[in-house]
Amino acid sequence: MEAVRYLTDEERVRLLARAESHSYEANEVILAEGDYNEDIYILIGGSARVEKNTEPTNTTLGHVGAGEAFGEMSLLDGSPTHLSVVAEEPAEAFVLPLAGVADLLEEDPTLASHLYHSLAVMLARRLRDRTSELLTS
């Protein structure tokens, strides 16, 4: 899973033990634009699209596949979500609530470092992908 790539197997088990598994139907909103979010979602099955509300419809800006995380930007900077994430097909995600993992991250700085490293690399890849798309369109 890209979202926890730099965690050791033991760290991954400890972190994901605090996650809740949620299932979503096709076209169900997983994370809504404008919501305040304190969770990290890791898609473990299915796929989702990333949308921006552009009245009168929504514009798809990207996709999330199994192993990828989302919701981390709102968690990191405390701002409301700028985009929605909608299941394209039946999907399943691990949901890591900040309240449920904050103590673990505080008591294990190495695990915290590995998690933030994983998230930073994932965000850098997304930025490179979007920049590349803009330059080729």
Secondary structure, DSSP 8 states (H G I E B T S, - for coil): -GGGTTS-HHHHHHHHTT-EEEEE-TT-EEE-TT----EEEEEEES-EEEEEEETTEEEEEEEE-TT-EESHHHHHH----SSEEEESSSEEEEEEEHHHHHHHHHH-HHHHHHHHHHHHHHHHHHHHHHHHHHHH-
